[in-house]
Amino acid sequence: MPKNTGHNCAQCSKITATQAREKNCWDDDRCPDRRSYHRNKAATAIRRKEQRQNAAINQEVGSATEPTEPIVPNVYAAELCLWVNRSNNTIHAIGARLYCGSVLTDRIQAIHCLGLTEAQLKQTGRNILSALSAQHDGIALAKFRVIKEFDSTLCPLTDCRDY
């Protein structure tokens, strides 16, 4: 059974590569792969789940009907992007992306949210989902499928030097 990578590797995956290389625990052989694993594990889990579901559907259908063209449904997935200040563990900015399959169809630009309470942050997330649903012919988005966290130093907004 493999050894657990630990909490430190998960935290290290959320900072920039140059910051990670400056840490005492950095190992050139293992750390790049571990950082990649932790950054992509949520998306990998979703992809595996969809593959298992598709395999189960294909087994139920069987070989009785052979479709001439593969049918690819338009599945919408919302991704929440959070920029987190690691020093005081607060959310610095929030943004979102909307995918149809693997194609990026829409993006909500990051907005600063320092000073917002937890209830206000949750309401902002719900407002983002409803805005994305309304912009795309009323598609039903109940929750974010993936939540990605980034370090606040990677904030895409240009006026965030004061925070």
Secondary structure, 3 states (H helix, E strand, C coil): CCCCCCHHHHHHCCCCHHHHHCCCCCCCCCHHHHHHHHHHHHHHHHHHHHHHHHHHHHHHHCCCCCCCCCCCCCCEEEEEEEEEECCCCEEEEEEEEEEECCEEEEEEEEEECCCCCHHHHHHHHHHHHHHHHHHCCCCCCCCCCEEEEEEHHHCCCCCCCCC
